[in-house]
Amino acid sequence: MQPVAPLMAPQQIPFPCWPPAPVEPSAELVIAALMAEAEALAGIAAELSAWQAQTAQRSAQPSQAVVEQATQPGSGRWIQRAVAGGDAEVVGVVLREASQLARHKHGKDALIAVLERASKDHQRALVDVLRGEWLELSVDVHACRMVQRLMEVCDDEVCLPVVAELQGHLEDLLDHKYGNHVVHRISEYCGPAAVGLLLPEAAAAAAELAQHPYGCRVLQHFIQRCPAPLTEELVAAILEDQPALASHPFANYVVQCVVKHGGWEQRWGVAQAVCEHLEEYCDNKFASNVVESVVRWCPEAADLVIDAAMRSSTSLVGLSSLRYGNFVVQRLLEVRGRHRTDLVE
């Protein structure tokens, strides 16, 4: 029997400590790690900048193409098709570039198409984009047509901010060869709310505007379209200078408009002035038209004119011998001849 080998003692393996003891990194390793991280961040920033530049370039190219198309002849029809097709991107570009397009010979047609075919929200957006420029646009050879069209197709809510920017410049606009058309459109198409913004200035210069070749038409529209209480101050200023205005080539039409469209007290005020200056009016080409208007549009004052003629030194026979008085007498006979037998006598 062989002897058994003695067992060897197992090797003593040290058990590791937990957690391991921290090892302090060297300064070189820290600097290297920070530099690597900085390089990675710089690369990310460069890629982001390149992406933003590409995105801006892609977005600018369609905008530039829309602007170029909008400044071509026939741009209005193209925009009309875009609006009808619901192309919001094209309409948005046109609105953003409205300041540039409004002053362009054909670009203004694109804006007119937006006003005519787009929604009320787009109309308001256009007014907001051009806020602060409406006075300048009103005297521009091309933009003034867009402003005129705005007054024609938009309601008072949209037009009010535009008219508000024109306050204080009524006389200057009427003297301008393009601006006067804008004021005409305001007086023709805007409601009392918008027109009312210009009435105080018109009343302050009523005599001058009534004798102005363009202003006289504007005053007629104001009197015709606005209720009598709103034009009371304006008409009062006209009646103060009525004898001079009635004999003026332009202003006499304003006085006639008061007779036709003014309130009862305003019409009666004109009739009283006519009776006080009857012979003078009948001897003037333009003032005689005022007398005829009083007889025609204010029948209740016709008898007042007849009585004034009877009391005058010339009577009706004498009035008929004046240069233009015969037309007045004819109108009196036409209106009141059946009711006043003393006229025939």
Secondary structure as GFF3:
##gff-version 3
##sequence-region A 1 345
A	DSSP	alpha_helix	27	70	.	.	.	ID=ss1
A	DSSP	alpha_helix	75	84	.	.	.	ID=ss2
A	DSSP	alpha_helix	88	96	.	.	.	ID=ss3
A	DSSP	alpha_helix	98	102	.	.	.	ID=ss4
A	DSSP	alpha_helix	107	117	.	.	.	ID=ss5
A	DSSP	alpha_helix	120	129	.	.	.	ID=ss6
A	DSSP	alpha_helix	134	138	.	.	.	ID=ss7
A	DSSP	alpha_helix	143	153	.	.	.	ID=ss8
A	DSSP	alpha_helix	156	166	.	.	.	ID=ss9
A	DSSP	alpha_helix	170	175	.	.	.	ID=ss10
A	DSSP	alpha_helix	179	189	.	.	.	ID=ss11
A	DSSP	alpha_helix	192	195	.	.	.	ID=ss12
A	DSSP	alpha_helix	199	204	.	.	.	ID=ss13
A	DSSP	alpha_helix	206	210	.	.	.	ID=ss14
A	DSSP	alpha_helix	215	225	.	.	.	ID=ss15
A	DSSP	alpha_helix	232	240	.	.	.	ID=ss16
A	DSSP	alpha_helix	242	246	.	.	.	ID=ss17
A	DSSP	alpha_helix	251	261	.	.	.	ID=ss18
A	DSSP	alpha_helix	264	276	.	.	.	ID=ss19
A	DSSP	alpha_helix	278	282	.	.	.	ID=ss20
A	DSSP	alpha_helix	287	297	.	.	.	ID=ss21
A	DSSP	alpha_helix	299	311	.	.	.	ID=ss22
A	DSSP	alpha_helix	315	320	.	.	.	ID=ss23
A	DSSP	alpha_helix	325	336	.	.	.	ID=ss24
A	DSSP	alpha_helix	341	344	.	.	.	ID=ss25
###
